[in-house]
Amino acid sequence: MDANLKTLLKEYEQKRNLAEVKAAQKKQELYKKIPELAKLEEDSNIYALDSIIKSLNSGNSDKSLAKNLKSNTTKKNQILKENGYDIHYLEPEYECKKCKDTGYINNNDDKELCSCIKQRLYNIAYNNSNIYDLENQNFDKFVLDYYSDESDKEQYGTKVSPRKNIEKILKTCHNFVDNFDDIKTNNLLFCGATGLGKTFLSSCIANEMIKKGKVVLYQTAPLMLDQIIDYKFGKSNNNVFDAILNADLLIIDDLGTETVNSLKSTEIFNIINSRILNQNNKVTKTIISTNLSLDSLNSVYEERITSRLIGNYDCCLFYGDDIRIQKKLKK
């Protein structure tokens, strides 16, 4: 077993045990306060034990068990509500509701890693930690005030102000999140100079998708391509290509900052094309961020790459004043 997975599974076991201990403590305290709840659980245990004994003796299941247990559950929920408690109050508060902090979920009678632990493994092995400041990089903290209301066609090549433009981009990003699993939803291409919010918005989307249980892989283009080529030439055991193809959301940052050659160009095409095809009967989406303009992309990359981008990506053109510089001036 992979060492990182082994370490995480131990951590998950500790989290699960702690949640179950806390639930047992809450149950003990509440049963002292409301003895009727303790009596209902005791009755349910007796019903279950009697049913097992009857089943062993007769070979038939006791049909009355389900009815009695359902009746007791209804009574228990009613008592909890009457005393101001949520009906799930006595259940363990697992960090992940999907796998109940086991790290695994059942899929057609097979066990597979839950998205929560897959994400942790991706973060350890591949993701740059500096993009996943999920507490601070979210849509609620995206500040529109850094984008001017002033239109300047001469400077920006359009009459649309930076503020109106970013509002449109935000709408596109929210639509991407809300309709992620729709195969008709396009990928996203963020173009524009540095300091205009491309990476921040990528993180906002990553944040939302992780909340939805999707696995997100973040890679800068230069590092990603170097890792792929090193693996293919036997210089590394790190097969990042499988992760690139299988991640629900792949974010490629800084496309165009890599040294472009025929080998890297081929790898870029393979990644873009493979993920468009949604292999393994699974919808996968990609966000590509670049400081290059569309014209520059056309001149740097071969036509088969740019045609995939134009045909399968919604292009979001960022423009305005550098936010980093604005923040420094305000200090």
C-alpha positions as CSV (number, residue, x, y, z in Angstrom):
1,M,0.0,0.0,0.0
2,D,1.2,3.5,-0.8
3,A,2.8,5.1,2.2
4,N,0.7,8.3,1.9
5,L,-2.5,6.3,1.7
6,K,-1.5,4.2,4.7
7,T,-0.8,7.3,6.8
8,L,-4.1,8.9,5.7
9,L,-6.1,5.8,6.5
10,K,-4.7,5.8,10.0
11,E,-5.7,9.4,10.4
12,Y,-9.2,8.6,9.1
13,E,-9.5,5.7,11.6
14,Q,-8.6,8.1,14.4
15,K,-11.2,10.6,13.2
16,R,-13.9,8.0,12.9
17,N,-13.2,6.6,16.3
18,L,-13.3,10.1,17.9
19,A,-16.6,10.8,16.2
20,E,-18.1,7.6,17.4
21,V,-16.8,8.1,21.0
22,K,-18.3,11.6,21.0
23,A,-21.6,10.2,19.7
24,A,-21.6,7.6,22.5
25,Q,-21.0,10.3,25.1
26,K,-23.9,12.4,23.7
27,K,-26.1,9.4,23.8
28,Q,-25.3,8.6,27.4
29,E,-25.9,12.1,28.5
30,L,-29.2,12.4,26.6
31,Y,-30.5,9.0,27.8
32,K,-30.0,10.2,31.4
33,K,-31.9,13.3,30.6
34,I,-34.7,11.5,28.6
35,P,-34.9,7.9,29.9
36,E,-37.7,7.1,27.4
37,L,-35.1,7.2,24.6
38,A,-32.9,4.6,26.4
39,K,-36.0,2.4,26.7
40,L,-36.8,2.6,23.0
41,E,-33.2,1.6,22.1
42,E,-33.3,-1.3,24.6
43,D,-36.6,-2.5,23.0
44,S,-35.1,-2.2,19.5
45,N,-32.1,-4.3,20.6
46,I,-34.5,-6.9,22.1
47,Y,-36.5,-7.0,18.8
48,A,-33.4,-7.5,16.8
49,L,-32.1,-10.3,19.1
50,D,-35.4,-12.1,19.1
51,S,-35.5,-11.9,15.3
52,I,-32.1,-13.4,15.0
53,I,-33.0,-16.3,17.3
54,K,-36.3,-17.0,15.4
55,S,-34.5,-16.9,12.1
56,L,-31.9,-19.4,13.3
57,N,-34.5,-21.7,14.6
58,S,-37.0,-21.5,11.7
59,G,-34.8,-20.5,8.8
60,N,-37.2,-17.7,8.1
61,S,-36.7,-14.0,8.7
62,D,-39.1,-12.2,11.1
63,K,-41.2,-9.8,9.1
64,S,-42.4,-8.0,12.3
65,L,-38.8,-6.8,13.1
66,A,-38.7,-4.1,10.4
67,K,-42.2,-2.9,11.5
68,N,-41.2,-2.7,15.2
69,L,-37.9,-1.0,14.4
70,K,-39.6,1.6,12.1
71,S,-42.1,2.3,14.8
72,N,-39.4,2.9,17.5
73,T,-37.4,5.1,15.1
74,T,-40.5,7.2,14.5
75,K,-41.1,7.5,18.3
76,K,-37.4,8.4,18.9
77,N,-37.4,11.1,16.3
78,Q,-40.6,12.6,17.7
79,I,-39.1,12.7,21.2
80,L,-36.0,14.4,19.9
81,K,-38.0,17.0,18.1
82,E,-40.2,17.7,21.1
83,N,-37.1,18.3,23.2
84,G,-35.5,20.6,20.7
85,Y,-33.0,18.2,19.1
86,D,-32.3,17.4,15.5
87,I,-33.3,13.8,14.6
88,H,-29.6,13.1,13.7
89,Y,-28.3,14.5,17.0
90,L,-27.2,11.1,18.3
91,E,-25.5,10.0,15.1
92,P,-21.6,10.3,14.8
93,E,-20.6,13.6,13.2
94,Y,-18.2,12.3,10.5
95,E,-16.1,14.8,8.6
96,C,-17.1,13.1,5.3
97,K,-20.7,12.1,5.1
98,K,-20.1,9.9,2.0
99,C,-17.5,7.5,3.4
100,K,-18.2,8.1,7.1
101,D,-14.5,8.7,7.6
102,T,-13.5,5.2,6.4
103,G,-11.8,6.6,3.2
104,Y,-13.8,4.1,1.1
105,I,-17.3,3.9,-0.6
106,N,-19.1,1.0,-2.1
107,N,-19.5,1.1,-5.9
108,N,-21.4,-1.8,-7.4
109,D,-20.3,-4.1,-4.6
110,D,-16.7,-3.0,-5.0
111,K,-14.8,-0.7,-2.6
112,E,-13.2,2.4,-4.0
113,L,-11.4,5.3,-2.5
114,C,-13.7,8.2,-1.6
115,S,-13.2,11.5,-3.3
116,C,-12.2,13.1,0.1
117,I,-9.1,10.8,0.5
118,K,-8.3,11.0,-3.3
119,Q,-8.2,14.8,-2.9
120,R,-5.8,14.5,0.0
121,L,-3.6,12.2,-1.9
122,Y,-3.6,14.5,-4.9
123,N,-2.7,17.4,-2.7
124,I,0.2,15.5,-1.2
125,A,1.6,14.1,-4.5
126,Y,0.8,16.8,-7.1
127,N,-1.0,20.0,-6.1
128,N,0.9,23.2,-5.3
129,S,-0.3,24.1,-1.8
130,N,-0.3,27.8,-2.6
131,I,-3.4,27.6,-4.8
132,Y,-5.5,25.9,-2.2
133,D,-6.0,28.6,0.3
134,L,-9.6,27.5,0.4
135,E,-10.6,29.6,3.4
136,N,-9.7,32.8,1.7
137,Q,-10.0,32.1,-2.0
138,N,-13.8,31.7,-2.5
139,F,-16.5,33.5,-4.4
140,D,-17.7,35.3,-1.3
141,K,-14.3,37.0,-1.0
142,F,-13.9,37.9,-4.7
143,V,-13.8,41.7,-4.7
144,L,-15.3,43.5,-7.7
145,D,-14.1,46.9,-6.5
146,Y,-10.7,46.2,-8.1
147,Y,-12.3,46.4,-11.5
148,S,-13.0,49.8,-13.0
149,D,-16.4,51.0,-14.2
150,E,-14.6,53.2,-16.7
151,S,-14.8,52.1,-20.4
152,D,-11.7,52.5,-22.4
153,K,-11.9,51.0,-25.9
154,E,-8.4,52.3,-26.9
155,Q,-6.8,50.5,-23.9
156,Y,-8.9,47.4,-23.7
157,G,-10.1,47.0,-27.3
158,T,-13.8,47.0,-26.2
159,K,-16.4,49.4,-24.9
160,V,-17.2,47.0,-22.1
161,S,-15.7,48.2,-18.7
162,P,-13.5,45.8,-16.7
163,R,-16.2,45.7,-14.0
164,K,-18.9,44.6,-16.5
165,N,-16.5,42.1,-18.0
166,I,-15.6,40.5,-14.7
167,E,-19.2,40.3,-13.8
168,K,-19.8,38.3,-17.0
169,I,-16.8,36.1,-16.2
170,L,-18.2,35.4,-12.7
171,K,-21.5,34.4,-14.2
172,T,-19.7,32.0,-16.5
173,C,-17.7,30.5,-13.6
174,H,-20.9,30.0,-11.5
175,N,-22.6,28.3,-14.5
176,F,-19.5,26.0,-14.8
177,V,-19.8,25.0,-11.2
178,D,-23.6,24.5,-11.2
179,N,-23.6,22.5,-14.5
180,F,-20.3,20.7,-14.1
181,D,-21.7,17.2,-14.7
182,D,-23.5,18.3,-17.9
183,I,-21.4,17.0,-20.8
184,K,-22.6,20.1,-22.8
185,T,-20.9,22.5,-20.3
186,N,-17.7,23.8,-21.9
187,N,-14.3,23.9,-20.3
188,L,-12.8,27.3,-19.3
189,L,-9.9,29.2,-20.8
190,F,-8.7,32.2,-18.8
191,C,-6.6,34.7,-20.8
192,G,-5.1,37.9,-19.6
193,A,-2.2,39.6,-18.0
194,T,-1.0,38.8,-14.5
195,G,-2.7,40.2,-11.4
196,L,-6.2,40.2,-12.8
197,G,-7.8,37.4,-10.8
198,K,-7.3,34.3,-13.0
199,T,-5.7,32.1,-10.4
200,F,-8.0,33.4,-7.6
201,L,-11.1,32.5,-9.7
202,S,-9.6,29.1,-10.5
203,S,-9.2,28.5,-6.7
204,C,-12.8,29.7,-6.1
205,I,-14.0,27.0,-8.6
206,A,-11.7,24.4,-7.1
207,N,-13.1,25.2,-3.6
208,E,-16.7,24.7,-4.8
209,M,-16.0,21.5,-6.7
210,I,-14.2,19.9,-3.7
211,K,-17.2,20.8,-1.6
212,K,-19.3,18.9,-4.1
213,G,-17.1,15.8,-3.7
214,K,-15.1,16.3,-6.9
215,V,-11.4,15.5,-7.2
216,V,-9.3,18.6,-8.3
217,L,-5.8,18.4,-9.6
218,Y,-3.8,21.7,-10.0
219,Q,-0.7,21.8,-12.1
220,T,1.4,24.6,-13.6
221,A,2.1,23.9,-17.2
222,P,5.9,23.8,-17.0
223,L,6.0,21.5,-14.0
224,M,3.3,19.2,-15.4
225,L,5.0,18.8,-18.7
226,D,8.4,18.2,-17.1
227,Q,6.9,15.5,-14.8
228,I,5.2,13.7,-17.7
229,I,8.3,13.7,-19.9
230,D,10.6,12.6,-16.9
231,Y,8.2,9.7,-16.3
232,K,8.1,8.7,-19.9
233,F,11.9,8.7,-20.2
234,G,12.3,6.7,-17.0
235,K,13.8,9.7,-15.0
236,S,10.9,9.5,-12.4
237,N,8.5,7.0,-10.9
238,N,5.8,9.7,-10.5
239,N,3.1,8.8,-13.1
240,V,1.2,12.1,-13.0
241,F,-0.4,11.4,-16.4
242,D,-3.0,9.0,-14.9
243,A,-4.0,11.6,-12.3
244,I,-4.2,14.2,-15.1
245,L,-6.6,12.1,-17.1
246,N,-8.7,10.9,-14.2
247,A,-9.2,14.1,-12.1
248,D,-12.7,15.4,-12.2
249,L,-11.3,18.9,-12.6
250,L,-7.9,19.7,-13.9
251,I,-6.5,23.2,-13.6
252,I,-3.5,24.0,-15.8
253,D,-2.0,27.3,-14.7
254,D,0.6,29.4,-16.6
255,L,0.2,27.8,-20.0
256,G,2.7,29.5,-22.3
257,T,5.4,29.9,-19.7
258,E,6.9,26.5,-20.5
259,T,9.6,26.1,-23.1
260,V,7.6,24.9,-26.1
261,N,8.9,22.1,-28.3
262,S,7.4,19.3,-30.4
263,L,7.4,16.8,-27.5
264,K,5.7,19.2,-25.1
265,S,3.3,20.3,-27.7
266,T,2.3,16.7,-28.3
267,E,1.7,16.1,-24.6
268,I,-0.4,19.3,-24.3
269,F,-2.6,18.1,-27.2
270,N,-2.9,14.6,-25.7
271,I,-4.1,16.0,-22.3
272,I,-6.6,18.5,-23.8
273,N,-7.9,16.0,-26.3
274,S,-8.2,13.1,-23.9
275,R,-10.1,15.1,-21.3
276,I,-12.5,16.5,-23.9
277,L,-13.4,12.9,-24.9
278,N,-14.4,12.2,-21.2
279,Q,-12.8,8.8,-21.0
280,N,-13.9,6.0,-18.6
281,N,-17.6,7.1,-19.0
282,K,-16.9,10.0,-16.7
283,V,-17.4,13.7,-17.2
284,T,-14.1,15.6,-16.7
285,K,-13.6,19.3,-17.1
286,T,-10.5,21.5,-17.5
287,I,-9.6,25.1,-16.7
288,I,-6.6,26.5,-18.5
289,S,-5.1,29.8,-17.4
290,T,-2.6,31.7,-19.5
291,N,-1.0,35.2,-19.7
292,L,-1.1,34.9,-23.5
293,S,-3.7,36.5,-25.7
294,L,-5.7,34.4,-28.2
295,D,-3.6,35.7,-31.0
296,S,-0.4,34.7,-29.1
297,L,-1.8,31.2,-28.4
298,N,-2.4,30.8,-32.2
299,S,1.2,31.7,-32.9
300,V,2.8,29.7,-30.1
301,Y,0.8,26.4,-30.4
302,E,-0.1,24.3,-33.4
303,E,-3.5,24.5,-34.9
304,R,-4.8,21.2,-33.6
305,I,-4.3,22.6,-30.0
306,T,-5.9,26.0,-30.6
307,S,-8.8,24.5,-32.5
308,R,-9.6,22.3,-29.5
309,L,-9.5,25.3,-27.2
310,I,-11.7,27.4,-29.4
311,G,-14.2,24.7,-30.0
312,N,-14.5,23.2,-26.5
313,Y,-13.6,26.0,-24.1
314,D,-15.5,29.2,-23.1
315,C,-12.8,31.9,-23.4
316,C,-12.8,34.5,-20.6
317,L,-10.7,37.5,-21.4
318,F,-9.4,39.3,-18.2
319,Y,-8.4,43.0,-18.4
320,G,-8.1,45.9,-16.1
321,D,-5.5,47.2,-13.6
322,D,-3.2,44.8,-11.8
323,I,-4.8,43.9,-8.5
324,R,-1.5,43.2,-6.7
325,I,-0.3,46.7,-7.5
326,Q,-3.6,48.2,-6.3
327,K,-3.3,46.4,-3.0
328,K,0.3,47.6,-2.5
329,L,-0.8,51.2,-3.3
330,K,-3.5,51.0,-0.6
331,K,-1.1,50.0,2.1
